[in-house]
């Protein structure tokens, strides 16, 4: 059985709660977004980080989904999650809808 990593584990960014870079960079919102817990077998939004605003990629804080998605689909982690969950991959629009529904 393959262990599925969350983005902070795969990227080793240190922005998960109690991570090495939290004091300098803050906690990543993907690591704390509970509305997507369990998606693609991840903890919080750890395996759906591409729909979460404020993640930290390429050495800088990323914006909202529409600003960052083009670079996310080229990300090696996104491709791994998509490949590992081929049959059950949840497309971004359904994840965004899930985030919005829980806001109301």
Secondary structure, 3 states (H helix, E strand, C coil): CCCCCCHHHHHCCCCCCCCCCHHHHCCCHHHHCHHHCCHHHCCCCCCCHHHCCCCEECCEECCCHHHHHHHHCCCHHHHHHHHHCHHHCCCHHHHHHHHHHCCC
